Amino acid sequence: MTKKLPPTNRSLPIALIRAREGVMQPIRDMLAETGITEQQWRVLRVLAEHGPQDASTLARGASLLFPSLTRITQSMNSKGLITQTRDAQDRRRQMIAISPKGQKIIDDYAGQAVQIVAGFKAALGDAQYEQLLDLLALLDPGRLD
């Protein structure tokens, strides 16, 4: 006997996709002004917050697959948004850092990004916003391993 699937309006994967689209639309609108992609924004955000990182650490922090990060960082490097250097101790390891041009994008759009977050907090309330982040963290694949 086949088990019955939950209705699509109560399906966690579908609900997460719908929520992601709702969250990302104002961010996409903001990023349209910058000329960078959602993935590039995430890379810049992680580098601005945590400083230079090796590619594996950056891929995890920006929620990107390593091959995707390689392609993305090549484009970002050619645009002057990041710098890439070989680690002095381990020449096989590449260190990636935000450039002044990349940091300027973060600085120029931080206020708008904060306003977007404030809109989500207003819709949910501060407590539910924080609770949502805590609940979603429970589903983080790095945490589930």
N, C-alpha and C positions, 0 to 999 in steps of 0.2 A: 504494500500500500504506500502510495506517495504521500509524503508529508506536505501539508498545505503551507505555501509561502505566505508571509504576512502581506497585507495590502501595501501597495507601493507608497501610500502616504504614511506608512509606519515602518518603512524599510530604512534601516540605518544608512546603508550606502547611498541610497537615493536622497535621503534627507541631508546627508553631508554634502552631496554634490549641489543640491539646491541652495543650501546655506552658503557654500563656497562662492557660488555665483552671486548671491546677494551681497556678500562681503566684498568680493573682488570688483564689482562694477564701479563703485566710486573710486577705488584705487586705480582701476584701468583708466578712468576718465582723467585722473590726476597724471598718470604716467604718459598719457597721450601728449601732454605738454612737454614732457622731458625728452622724448625721443629714445627712451630705453624701455626694455621689456620688463614684465613682472619678475622674471628670473634674474635679470640684471639688477633690478631694485633690491631683491633679496640678498644678492651677493654684496652689493654696496652696504646694505643695512648691517649685515653680519660683520663685514670688515670695519665699518665705522664704529660698531659697538665693541668688537673684540680685538681689533688690531690685526696685524699680518698673521696669516695662517697658511699651513700647508694645504694642498689641494684636497686631500681626503677629509680633513677637519672642516674645511670650508664647504665641501659638498654636503656633509652631514648637517652643518649649521644652517645652510640655505635650502635644505630639503631638495637636493638635486642629485640625480645619478651622476657618478663620476664622469662617464663619457660625455654627458650633457654639459657638465661644468667645464670640461676641457674645451668644447666648442664655444661655449659662452664666454669664457675668459679670453680666448683668442680674439673674439670680436671686441670685448671690452678693452683689451690691451691696445688694439689698433685704434680705438676711439680715444685713448688716453685716460680712461676711467680708472684703471688699475695699473700696478706695476707687477712684474713677475721676475723673481731672481732665484738663483740656486742657493740653497742653504749652505753656509760656510762649512758646517761640520759634516753634512751628508749631501754630496753633490747630486745625488739622485733625487733628492727632495726639492720641490719647487715651492718657494714662499710667495704668497700673493698679498698685496697690500693695496689699500685704496689710495688713489692719487689725489692731488689737490683738486683736479677737475671733477673727480668722482665725489669727493667730499663736498664740493660746492653744490652738486645736485641734491645731496642729502640735506645740507643746510638750507638751500632755497625752498625745498618742499617739506621740510619737517613740520612747519606750522600747519600746512594743509593736511598732512598725514595725521597730525594730532587732532585736528578738527573732525576728520573721518572717524577716528576712534571715539571721540566724544559723542558723535552721532549714534554709534552702536551702544555706548554706555547709556545714553539718554533713552534709547529704545528698550534696553534690557534692565536698566538700573545697575548701579555699580556692583552690588552684591551678586546679582545673577550673571553679569559680565565676567566677574572673577571666577564664579562657580563654573561657568561654561568653559573658560580656559583650563581650569583644574580638571574637569571631566574629559576634555579633549586630550589633555596630557596623558591621561590614563590609557589612551589608545595609541600613543606614540610607539611606532615599531621599535625604536631603540629601547624603550622601557619594557616592551613585551618580550624581548629576547631572554 
